[in-house]
Amino acid sequence: MDTTRQQKINKLIQKELGEIFRKQTQQMRGVLVSVSTVRVTPDLGLAKIYLSIFPSEKGKELLENIKANSKAVRFDLGQKVGKQLRIIPELAFYLDDSLDYLENIDRLLNTNNSKNNE
């Protein structure tokens, strides 16, 4: 269970990283990177960021690129939230594949329903 402070920092980081990724992917047509969840550790030293990437085929490639440039992303984040946070947490990026999971379940259910209707 996150404390109120952790929840506020989670939301702040989510909002600012979303804006950073929006600006970075603006040049890339047809690519969307959104920050679905942020979880900060109790000592505020590490932030686990879950990214939802569209199209999902490019997800792994973009995630590796983001991980390779995590120091630059952390610096950009520090520029935006430096007044609110004394220490900018280390950033760990993960792929949020919950939408793919939901699409797969939906596809399976539709396939199953069409077989039952025959």
Backbone torsions as a table, in degrees:
resi	resn	phi	psi	omega
1	MET	NA	124.0	-178.9
2	ASP	-79.3	145.7	174.7
3	THR	-75.4	168.6	179.3
4	THR	-61.0	-40.4	179.3
5	ARG	-63.0	-44.1	178.4
6	GLN	-60.7	-42.3	-179.9
7	GLN	-62.7	-41.2	178.5
8	LYS	-64.6	-42.4	179.6
9	ILE	-67.7	-39.7	175.8
10	ASN	-54.9	-48.9	-178.5
11	LYS	-65.7	-40.7	179.5
12	LEU	-62.2	-48.7	-179.5
13	ILE	-64.5	-41.1	179.6
14	GLN	-60.2	-45.9	-178.9
15	LYS	-63.4	-48.7	-175.4
16	GLU	-70.5	-40.0	177.7
17	LEU	-66.7	-36.4	175.9
18	GLY	-58.6	-42.1	178.3
19	GLU	-67.3	-41.9	178.6
20	ILE	-61.0	-47.6	-179.0
21	PHE	-68.4	-32.9	177.6
22	ARG	-62.3	-44.7	179.4
23	LYS	-66.5	-39.1	-178.2
24	GLN	-70.4	-33.5	-177.3
25	THR	-93.6	3.2	-179.8
26	GLN	-61.4	-37.2	-179.3
27	GLN	-72.8	-26.2	-177.8
28	MET	-86.6	105.3	-178.2
29	ARG	-67.9	134.4	174.9
30	GLY	79.5	12.9	179.3
31	VAL	-119.2	133.6	179.3
32	LEU	-132.6	125.3	176.4
33	VAL	-117.9	120.2	177.3
34	SER	-124.0	148.4	179.9
35	VAL	-92.1	108.8	-175.7
36	SER	-84.2	-38.3	-178.4
37	THR	-148.7	145.3	172.3
38	VAL	-129.6	133.6	176.8
39	ARG	-129.5	117.9	179.5
40	VAL	-98.7	138.6	177.9
41	THR	-68.6	158.6	-178.1
42	PRO	-57.4	-30.3	178.5
43	ASP	-85.6	1.9	178.5
44	LEU	61.9	23.0	-178.1
45	GLY	-92.8	-19.6	-177.8
46	LEU	-138.6	135.4	175.2
47	ALA	-118.5	122.5	175.3
48	LYS	-93.3	119.0	-176.0
49	ILE	-111.3	124.9	178.8
50	TYR	-103.7	121.1	-175.6
51	LEU	-107.2	137.7	172.5
52	SER	-106.3	121.4	-173.9
53	ILE	-118.2	130.4	177.2
54	PHE	-121.1	132.4	-2.8
55	PRO	-74.2	148.1	-173.0
56	SER	-67.6	-18.5	177.5
57	GLU	-63.7	-31.1	-179.4
58	LYS	-90.6	3.1	-173.7
59	GLY	-57.1	-52.6	-176.8
60	LYS	-64.3	-41.7	-179.8
61	GLU	-63.1	-46.8	179.8
62	LEU	-67.1	-38.5	179.2
63	LEU	-62.0	-43.0	177.9
64	GLU	-62.9	-39.7	177.9
65	ASN	-63.9	-42.8	179.3
66	ILE	-65.4	-42.6	178.6
67	LYS	-62.1	-39.1	179.8
68	ALA	-65.8	-29.5	-178.8
69	ASN	-105.7	24.4	-174.6
70	SER	-63.8	-31.2	178.6
71	LYS	-66.4	-39.4	177.1
72	ALA	-67.3	-39.4	178.2
73	VAL	-64.8	-42.2	178.5
74	ARG	-63.1	-39.6	177.7
75	PHE	-62.8	-46.2	178.4
76	ASP	-60.5	-41.0	177.8
77	LEU	-63.0	-42.8	178.4
78	GLY	-60.7	-36.0	177.8
79	GLN	-64.4	-34.5	-177.1
80	LYS	-83.8	-38.3	-173.6
81	VAL	-112.4	11.8	-177.2
82	GLY	-58.8	-29.3	180.0
83	LYS	-77.1	-27.7	-177.7
84	GLN	-91.2	-30.7	-177.0
85	LEU	-117.0	135.3	177.7
86	ARG	-75.4	-42.6	179.5
87	ILE	-120.3	128.9	177.0
88	ILE	-86.6	123.3	-176.7
89	PRO	-67.5	155.6	170.5
90	GLU	-65.0	148.2	-176.6
91	LEU	-110.8	128.0	174.7
92	ALA	-119.6	121.7	-174.9
93	PHE	-101.8	139.3	178.4
94	TYR	-135.4	152.5	178.6
95	LEU	-86.9	126.2	176.7
96	ASP	-93.9	103.3	-177.2
97	ASP	-101.1	24.4	-177.9
98	SER	-66.0	-32.7	177.9
99	LEU	-67.3	-40.1	176.4
100	ASP	-62.7	-40.3	178.6
101	TYR	-61.2	-45.3	179.2
102	LEU	-64.6	-41.5	178.3
103	GLU	-62.0	-40.5	179.7
104	ASN	-64.3	-43.6	178.1
105	ILE	-63.0	-43.7	179.6
106	ASP	-61.7	-43.1	178.8
107	ARG	-63.3	-43.4	179.1
108	LEU	-64.1	-40.8	178.5
109	LEU	-65.4	-40.9	179.1
110	ASN	-66.3	-38.8	177.3
111	THR	-64.3	-42.7	-179.8
112	ASN	-66.4	-40.2	179.6
113	ASN	-66.4	-39.3	-179.8
114	SER	-67.1	-33.2	176.3
115	LYS	-68.6	-37.4	-179.8
116	ASN	-69.6	-30.5	-177.8
117	ASN	-77.6	-15.0	-177.9
118	GLU	-77.2	NA	NA
